[in-house]
Amino acid sequence: MGTTNLTIMLIYALVILAMVVGLFVLDTVHHRSNK
């Protein structure tokens, strides 16, 4: 049980991190194209 719970938490953390990085990249691209 504990190992499965830890894996799920790790996957959630990776998904959130990927979303944050994706938003940051999109924001940077938009600012670059505006200039």
C-alpha positions as CSV (number, residue, x, y, z in Angstrom):
1,M,0.0,0.0,0.0
2,G,2.7,2.5,1.1
3,T,4.8,2.0,-2.1
4,T,1.8,2.4,-4.4
5,N,0.8,5.6,-2.5
6,L,4.3,7.0,-2.9
7,T,4.3,6.2,-6.6
8,I,1.0,7.9,-7.1
9,M,2.3,11.0,-5.2
10,L,5.4,11.0,-7.4
11,I,3.3,10.8,-10.6
12,Y,1.1,13.7,-9.4
13,A,4.2,15.8,-8.6
14,L,5.7,15.1,-12.1
15,V,2.4,16.0,-13.8
16,I,2.2,19.3,-11.8
17,L,5.8,20.1,-12.5
18,A,5.3,19.4,-16.3
19,M,2.2,21.7,-16.3
20,V,4.1,24.5,-14.5
21,V,7.0,24.2,-17.0
22,G,4.7,24.1,-19.9
23,L,2.9,27.3,-18.8
24,F,6.2,29.0,-18.2
25,V,7.4,28.1,-21.7
26,L,4.2,29.2,-23.3
27,D,4.4,32.5,-21.5
28,T,8.0,33.0,-22.6
29,V,7.1,32.2,-26.2
30,H,4.1,34.6,-26.2
31,H,6.3,37.5,-24.8
32,R,9.0,36.8,-27.3
33,S,6.5,36.8,-30.3
34,N,4.9,40.1,-29.0
35,K,8.2,41.9,-29.3
